[in-house]
C-alpha cells in the first residue's frame, strides 16, 4: 500500500459521505451514478476473473472496469477502439486545431442547462467555421470538422470549450474540386481562417441561438440565476458578454496524419483530471499538479479540500446520452463515407494507398498491444508458465439478486379450487 498511486476513486471512497452530507441535495442522477461507478471500478463489487499459472499454481485476480465515461481508469480502451475506427477518415492534407471558448458570464447558465447550452456551443462553433470558410474571401469551400467538448480547466473549475480538428481545405460548392487552404491566402499573417473574424461571428451566432432557446422556453433559471427569468436581466447578461472579445484560438497545422491521431488520443476521451496528476491526500485536503495558462504555462501544485475537489470534478459530469464528440460538414456521420471517397478522388489519392500509409502504424500498434497482452498472461513468478482463467466472479448486485431469489418460498402448482381458476 505504501507504493499505491493515489486515485480519484480513493478520494471519493474516503469522503463520499461527507460530500453527500454537504451537497447531496444538489447531486443529479448522472453525478450519483458517476460516483458509484468510480468507487466500484476494478473492485470486487463489479466482479472479475481469477487466473492461475499452469506451472506453479500462482493465482491472480483481475476485477472488471465500470466503463463510465467519466472514470479516469476506463478511457484507454475506449480511446484505442475509437482511434482505430477514425484512422481511415484521415486525408493527406494539413489539419488545424481551433478552440472556441464560452465566456465566464454563461458558466452558471450552462451548469443548470448543460444539454441546451453545450449543444448551442457545438452548433455555433460549427456554423462559424462553415460560414467563414464558405466565404470566397477566406477559403470558398465546404469543410468538415470533428469537435470535442471539454468543460474543465487545469484547476478543475468550470471552463466550457470545444476543440475542433479541421482539415486544411474543403470541397468546392459544386463538389468538383478540392480547395487547399494554402492556395486561398494572399496575406502571410494569416493561416487557415482569420481568428478575429471567427471570434466575432462565433459571438453573434451563439447569442442568437441562446436568445431563441430562451424564447422557446428551453432554458431554466434556478437559485442564484433566478433573476435571469426577467427579460431585462437576461439582456443585461448578453450585453455584458458582448462588450468583450470572445476567445477563439487557432494552432498551426499538424505535420502528418499520424500526428493528428496522436493529438486526438490526447483530447477525445479525456476526463477532468487523470490519476497521474494527483499528488497526495492528507488531513482532508487533496493536492494535484496543474499548469497556469494565464502565466506562461507555469507548473505547480494546487491544494483544495477533498469536498471541494469532488465538487469541481462532478461539475464536468455530462447529462445522460449527451455525446461529446460531434462531426459536421463532409465528416458528418451520415455522409462521411461517400464524401471521403470523393475527397480522395479529387486529391488524387487512392484509398488503398492511404490505408497503407495511415493504417500501417495502427496495425503495428495493434501488434505491439497483442504482444504486451501475451506478455501479461505469463506468470509473474514462473516466467514460462501461462495464466489460465479458472473462475469468473459475478458482480455483487447479481450475487445478492441470486441469493434473494434462493430465499424466496418456492411456489407449487396453482390451487385450482381457490376461486381464482375454474375447477372444470
C-alpha positions as CSV (number, residue, x, y, z in Angstrom):
1,X,0.0,0.0,0.0
2,X,3.0,2.3,0.5
3,X,3.5,2.5,-3.2
4,X,-0.1,2.8,-4.1
5,X,-0.8,5.7,-6.6
6,X,-3.5,8.0,-5.3
7,X,-6.6,7.7,-7.5
8,X,-9.8,9.8,-7.8
9,X,-11.6,6.7,-6.6
10,X,-9.7,6.8,-3.3
11,X,-10.8,10.4,-2.7
12,X,-14.5,9.6,-3.5
13,X,-14.3,6.5,-1.3
14,X,-12.9,8.3,1.7
15,X,-15.1,11.5,1.5
16,X,-18.3,10.3,-0.2
17,X,-20.4,10.5,3.0
18,X,-19.1,13.9,4.0
19,X,-19.7,15.3,0.5
20,X,-23.3,13.9,0.4
21,X,-24.0,15.5,3.8
22,X,-22.9,18.8,2.4
23,X,-24.0,18.8,-1.3
24,X,-26.3,15.7,-1.5
25,X,-29.5,17.7,-2.3
26,X,-27.9,19.2,-5.4
27,X,-26.5,16.0,-6.9
28,X,-28.0,14.9,-10.2
29,X,-28.8,11.3,-11.2
30,X,-25.8,11.3,-13.5
31,X,-23.5,12.6,-10.8
32,X,-24.6,9.9,-8.3
33,X,-24.1,7.3,-11.0
34,X,-20.6,8.5,-11.7
35,X,-19.7,8.4,-8.0
36,X,-20.9,4.8,-7.7
37,X,-19.1,3.7,-10.8
38,X,-15.8,5.4,-10.0
39,X,-15.8,3.9,-6.5
40,X,-16.6,0.4,-7.7
41,X,-14.3,0.4,-10.7
42,X,-11.9,-2.6,-10.7
43,X,-13.1,-3.8,-7.3
44,X,-14.9,-7.0,-6.2
45,X,-18.2,-5.1,-6.4
46,X,-18.2,-5.4,-10.2
47,X,-17.0,-9.0,-10.3
48,X,-13.9,-10.2,-12.1
49,X,-11.8,-13.2,-13.1
50,X,-9.3,-15.5,-11.3
51,X,-6.3,-16.7,-13.2
52,X,-4.0,-19.5,-12.2
53,X,-0.5,-20.4,-13.5
54,X,-0.5,-23.8,-15.2
55,X,3.1,-24.4,-14.0
56,X,3.5,-23.1,-10.4
57,X,-0.1,-22.6,-9.3
58,X,0.4,-18.8,-8.7
59,X,-3.0,-17.0,-8.7
60,X,-4.0,-13.5,-9.8
61,X,-7.4,-11.8,-9.7
62,X,-8.4,-9.1,-12.2
63,X,-11.6,-7.1,-11.4
64,X,-13.9,-5.6,-14.0
65,X,-14.0,-2.0,-15.1
66,X,-17.0,0.3,-14.7
67,X,-16.8,1.7,-18.2
68,X,-18.2,5.0,-17.1
69,X,-17.1,7.8,-19.5
70,X,-16.1,10.0,-16.5
71,X,-13.9,7.4,-14.8
72,X,-10.1,8.1,-15.2
73,X,-9.3,4.4,-15.4
74,X,-11.7,3.4,-18.2
75,X,-10.8,5.6,-21.1
76,X,-7.7,3.9,-22.6
77,X,-9.6,1.0,-24.2
78,X,-12.4,3.2,-25.5
79,X,-9.9,5.7,-26.9
80,X,-7.9,2.9,-28.7
81,X,-11.1,1.5,-30.3
82,X,-12.3,4.9,-31.4
83,X,-8.9,6.0,-32.8
84,X,-8.6,2.8,-34.8
85,X,-12.0,3.4,-36.5
86,X,-11.1,7.1,-37.2
87,X,-7.7,6.3,-38.8
88,X,-9.4,5.5,-42.2
89,X,-11.0,9.0,-42.2
90,X,-7.8,11.0,-42.4
91,X,-6.9,12.8,-45.6
92,X,-3.3,13.7,-46.7
93,X,-3.8,17.4,-46.0
94,X,-2.8,19.7,-43.2
95,X,-5.0,19.6,-40.1
96,X,-5.7,22.6,-37.9
97,X,-6.7,22.9,-34.2
98,X,-9.3,25.6,-33.5
99,X,-10.7,26.2,-29.9
100,X,-14.0,28.0,-29.2
101,X,-14.4,29.1,-25.5
102,X,-17.6,30.0,-23.7
103,X,-17.3,33.3,-21.7
104,X,-17.5,33.1,-18.0
105,X,-20.8,35.1,-17.9
106,X,-22.6,31.9,-19.1
107,X,-21.0,29.5,-16.7
108,X,-23.9,29.2,-14.3
109,X,-26.4,29.1,-17.1
110,X,-24.5,26.2,-18.7
111,X,-24.3,24.3,-15.4
112,X,-28.1,24.5,-15.0
113,X,-28.9,23.8,-18.7
114,X,-25.9,21.7,-19.9
115,X,-27.7,19.9,-22.7
116,X,-29.1,23.1,-24.2
117,X,-26.1,25.4,-23.7
118,X,-23.4,22.8,-24.7
119,X,-25.5,21.9,-27.8
120,X,-25.6,25.6,-28.8
121,X,-21.8,25.8,-28.2
122,X,-21.3,23.0,-30.7
123,X,-23.6,24.3,-33.3
124,X,-22.3,27.9,-33.0
125,X,-18.7,26.7,-33.4
126,X,-19.6,24.7,-36.5
127,X,-21.7,27.3,-38.1
128,X,-18.9,29.8,-37.6
129,X,-16.3,27.7,-39.3
130,X,-18.7,26.7,-42.0
131,X,-19.8,30.2,-42.9
132,X,-16.4,31.8,-42.7
133,X,-14.8,29.0,-44.7
134,X,-17.5,29.2,-47.4
135,X,-16.8,33.0,-47.9
136,X,-14.7,33.3,-51.1
137,X,-12.6,36.0,-49.4
138,X,-11.3,33.4,-47.0
139,X,-11.5,29.9,-48.4
140,X,-14.6,29.5,-50.6
141,X,-15.1,25.8,-49.7
142,X,-17.4,23.4,-47.8
143,X,-15.4,22.0,-44.9
144,X,-15.8,19.2,-42.4
145,X,-14.8,19.2,-38.7
146,X,-14.5,16.9,-35.7
147,X,-15.4,18.7,-32.4
148,X,-14.8,17.6,-28.9
149,X,-16.3,19.2,-25.8
150,X,-14.2,19.9,-22.7
151,X,-15.8,21.6,-19.7
152,X,-12.8,22.0,-17.4
153,X,-9.6,23.9,-16.9
154,X,-6.3,22.8,-15.3
155,X,-7.7,23.9,-11.9
156,X,-10.8,21.7,-12.4
157,X,-13.0,24.8,-12.5
158,X,-15.9,25.1,-15.0
159,X,-14.4,26.2,-18.3
160,X,-16.5,25.0,-21.3
161,X,-14.8,25.0,-24.7
162,X,-14.8,23.0,-27.9
163,X,-11.7,21.6,-29.6
164,X,-12.2,21.4,-33.3
165,X,-9.9,19.4,-35.6
166,X,-10.3,20.8,-39.1
167,X,-8.9,19.5,-42.4
168,X,-7.0,22.3,-44.1
169,X,-9.2,22.7,-47.1
170,X,-12.6,21.6,-48.5
171,X,-14.8,20.8,-51.4
172,X,-15.8,23.5,-53.9
173,X,-19.5,24.4,-53.9
174,X,-20.1,22.2,-56.9
175,X,-18.1,19.4,-55.4
176,X,-15.8,19.1,-58.4
177,X,-12.6,20.4,-56.9
178,X,-10.6,20.3,-53.6
179,X,-9.7,23.7,-52.4
180,X,-6.5,23.8,-50.4
181,X,-6.2,26.4,-47.7
182,X,-2.7,27.3,-48.7
183,X,-4.0,28.5,-52.1
184,X,-6.6,30.8,-50.6
185,X,-4.5,33.3,-48.7
186,X,-2.7,36.3,-50.1
187,X,-1.5,37.5,-46.7
188,X,1.3,35.8,-44.8
189,X,-0.1,37.0,-41.5
190,X,-3.0,34.5,-41.6
191,X,-3.3,30.8,-41.8
192,X,-6.4,28.8,-42.4
193,X,-9.1,31.3,-41.3
194,X,-8.7,34.7,-39.5
195,X,-9.1,34.3,-35.8
196,X,-10.7,37.8,-35.2
197,X,-13.4,37.1,-37.8
198,X,-14.1,33.7,-36.3
199,X,-14.4,35.3,-32.8
200,X,-17.0,37.9,-33.8
201,X,-19.0,35.5,-36.0
202,X,-19.0,32.9,-33.2
203,X,-20.2,35.6,-30.7
204,X,-23.1,36.6,-32.9
205,X,-24.2,33.0,-33.6
206,X,-24.0,31.8,-30.0
207,X,-26.0,34.9,-28.7
208,X,-28.7,34.5,-31.5
209,X,-29.2,30.8,-30.7
210,X,-29.2,31.4,-26.9
211,X,-32.0,34.0,-27.3
212,X,-34.0,31.6,-29.4
213,X,-33.7,28.9,-26.8
214,X,-35.0,31.3,-24.2
215,X,-37.9,32.3,-26.3
216,X,-38.8,28.6,-26.8
217,X,-38.7,28.1,-23.0
218,X,-35.8,25.6,-23.2
219,X,-33.7,27.4,-20.5
220,X,-34.4,27.0,-16.8
221,X,-33.3,29.5,-14.1
222,X,-32.9,28.5,-10.5
223,X,-31.1,29.6,-7.4
224,X,-28.6,32.4,-8.0
225,X,-29.6,33.0,-11.6
226,X,-33.4,33.0,-11.0
227,X,-33.4,36.7,-11.8
228,X,-32.5,35.9,-15.4
229,X,-36.1,34.9,-15.9
230,X,-36.8,38.6,-16.5
231,X,-36.1,40.0,-19.9
232,X,-34.1,43.0,-18.7
233,X,-31.7,40.8,-16.6
234,X,-31.2,38.3,-19.4
235,X,-30.4,41.2,-21.9
236,X,-28.1,42.7,-19.3
237,X,-26.2,39.4,-19.2
238,X,-26.0,39.4,-23.0
239,X,-24.7,43.0,-23.2
240,X,-22.0,42.2,-20.6
241,X,-20.8,39.3,-22.6
242,X,-20.9,41.1,-26.0
243,X,-18.9,44.0,-24.6
244,X,-15.6,42.0,-24.9
245,X,-13.9,39.8,-27.4
246,X,-14.7,36.1,-27.3
247,X,-11.8,33.7,-27.2
248,X,-11.1,31.7,-30.4
249,X,-7.7,30.1,-30.7
250,X,-6.1,28.5,-33.8
251,X,-2.9,26.5,-33.9
252,X,-0.7,25.9,-36.8
253,X,-1.3,22.7,-38.8
254,X,-0.1,19.3,-37.7
255,X,2.8,17.7,-39.6
256,X,1.3,14.4,-40.6
257,X,-1.8,12.3,-40.3
258,X,0.0,10.2,-37.6
259,X,0.4,13.4,-35.5
260,X,-3.3,14.1,-35.9
261,X,-4.1,10.6,-34.4
262,X,-1.6,11.3,-31.6
263,X,-3.4,14.6,-30.9
264,X,-6.8,13.1,-31.0
265,X,-5.7,10.5,-28.5
266,X,-5.0,13.3,-26.0
267,X,-8.4,15.0,-26.4
268,X,-11.2,12.7,-27.4
269,X,-11.6,10.5,-24.3
270,X,-10.1,12.7,-21.6
271,X,-11.7,13.2,-18.2
272,X,-11.5,16.2,-15.9
273,X,-8.3,15.0,-14.2
274,X,-6.1,12.0,-14.7
275,X,-4.9,10.0,-11.7
276,X,-1.3,10.7,-12.7
277,X,-1.8,14.4,-11.7
278,X,-2.8,13.6,-8.1
279,X,0.0,14.2,-5.6
280,X,-1.4,13.2,-2.2
281,X,-4.4,13.3,0.2
282,X,-3.7,14.4,3.7
283,X,-5.8,15.8,6.6
284,X,-8.8,16.2,4.4
285,X,-7.0,18.1,1.6
286,X,-6.0,17.0,-1.9
287,X,-3.0,18.2,-3.8
288,X,-2.7,17.9,-7.6
289,X,-0.5,19.2,-10.3
290,X,-1.7,21.9,-12.7
291,X,-0.5,24.4,-15.3
292,X,-1.4,28.1,-15.1
293,X,-2.0,29.0,-18.7
294,X,-2.6,32.7,-17.7
295,X,1.0,32.9,-16.5
296,X,3.1,31.4,-19.3
297,X,2.1,27.8,-18.5
298,X,3.8,27.8,-15.1
299,X,3.6,24.4,-13.4
300,X,2.7,24.0,-9.8
301,X,0.6,22.2,-7.3
302,X,-2.8,23.2,-6.0
303,X,-4.3,22.2,-2.7
304,X,-8.1,22.1,-2.0
305,X,-10.3,20.3,0.5
306,X,-11.5,16.8,-0.5
307,X,-15.1,18.0,-0.7
308,X,-14.1,20.9,-3.0
309,X,-12.1,18.5,-5.2
310,X,-15.2,16.3,-5.5
311,X,-17.4,19.3,-6.2
312,X,-15.1,20.5,-9.0
313,X,-14.8,17.0,-10.5
314,X,-18.5,16.5,-10.6
315,X,-19.1,19.8,-12.4
316,X,-18.0,18.0,-15.5
317,X,-20.4,15.1,-15.5
318,X,-22.4,15.4,-18.7
319,X,-26.1,14.7,-19.0
320,X,-27.1,11.1,-19.8
321,X,-27.0,10.5,-23.5
322,X,-25.2,13.7,-24.4
323,X,-22.5,13.0,-26.9
324,X,-19.2,15.0,-26.5
325,X,-17.7,14.1,-29.9
326,X,-19.6,15.6,-32.9
327,X,-18.9,15.5,-36.6
328,X,-20.0,18.2,-39.0
329,X,-19.8,19.0,-42.8
330,X,-18.4,16.4,-45.1
331,X,-17.3,14.5,-42.0
332,X,-20.9,14.1,-40.7
333,X,-21.8,10.5,-39.8
334,X,-24.5,10.1,-42.5
335,X,-22.4,11.2,-45.4
336,X,-18.8,10.7,-44.3
337,X,-18.0,7.5,-46.2
338,X,-19.2,8.9,-49.6
339,X,-17.6,12.3,-49.1
340,X,-14.2,10.9,-48.1
341,X,-14.2,8.8,-51.3
342,X,-14.9,11.9,-53.3
343,X,-12.3,13.9,-51.4
344,X,-9.6,11.3,-52.1
345,X,-10.6,11.2,-55.8
346,X,-10.2,15.0,-56.0
347,X,-6.9,14.9,-54.2
348,X,-5.6,12.1,-56.4
349,X,-5.1,9.7,-53.5
350,X,-6.3,6.1,-53.8
351,X,-8.0,4.6,-50.7
352,X,-5.6,1.6,-50.8
353,X,-2.5,3.9,-50.8
354,X,-3.9,5.9,-47.9
355,X,-4.6,2.8,-46.0
356,X,-1.0,1.6,-46.5
357,X,0.3,4.9,-45.2
358,X,-2.0,5.7,-42.4
359,X,-3.2,2.3,-41.1
360,X,0.3,0.7,-41.1
361,X,1.1,2.4,-37.9
362,X,-2.3,1.4,-36.4
363,X,-1.6,-2.2,-37.4
364,X,1.9,-2.0,-35.8
365,X,0.3,-0.6,-32.6
366,X,-2.3,-3.4,-32.5
367,X,0.5,-6.0,-33.0
368,X,2.5,-4.4,-30.1
369,X,-0.6,-4.4,-28.0
370,X,-1.2,-8.1,-28.6
371,X,2.4,-8.8,-27.7
372,X,2.1,-6.9,-24.5
373,X,-1.2,-8.7,-23.7
374,X,0.6,-12.1,-24.3
375,X,3.4,-10.9,-22.0
376,X,0.9,-10.0,-19.3
377,X,-0.6,-13.5,-19.5
378,X,2.7,-15.0,-18.5
379,X,3.1,-15.9,-14.8
380,X,4.7,-13.1,-12.8
381,X,6.7,-15.7,-10.7
382,X,7.4,-18.5,-13.1
383,X,8.0,-16.8,-16.4
384,X,7.5,-19.9,-18.5
385,X,4.0,-20.5,-17.1
386,X,0.8,-19.2,-18.6
387,X,-2.0,-17.7,-16.5
388,X,-5.2,-19.6,-17.3
389,X,-8.7,-18.4,-16.5
390,X,-10.1,-20.7,-13.8
391,X,-13.1,-18.8,-12.3
392,X,-15.4,-15.9,-13.0
393,X,-16.9,-13.8,-10.2
394,X,-20.3,-12.2,-10.7
395,X,-20.9,-8.6,-9.6
396,X,-22.1,-8.1,-6.1
397,X,-25.6,-6.9,-7.2
398,X,-26.1,-10.1,-9.2
399,X,-24.9,-12.3,-6.4
400,X,-27.3,-10.6,-4.0
401,X,-30.1,-10.9,-6.5
402,X,-29.4,-14.7,-6.9
403,X,-29.3,-15.1,-3.1
404,X,-32.6,-13.2,-2.7
405,X,-34.1,-15.5,-5.3
406,X,-33.0,-18.6,-3.4
407,X,-34.5,-17.3,-0.2
408,X,-38.0,-16.8,-1.8
409,X,-40.5,-19.5,-1.0
410,X,-40.9,-22.0,-3.8
411,X,-44.3,-21.8,-5.4
412,X,-46.1,-25.0,-6.1
413,X,-48.7,-25.7,-8.7
414,X,-51.7,-23.4,-8.7
415,X,-54.7,-24.3,-6.5
416,X,-57.5,-24.9,-8.9
417,X,-60.1,-24.7,-6.1
418,X,-59.1,-21.3,-4.7
419,X,-61.8,-19.4,-6.6
420,X,-59.3,-17.9,-9.0
421,X,-59.3,-20.7,-11.5
422,X,-62.1,-22.8,-12.9
423,X,-62.0,-26.2,-11.4
424,X,-63.5,-27.6,-14.5
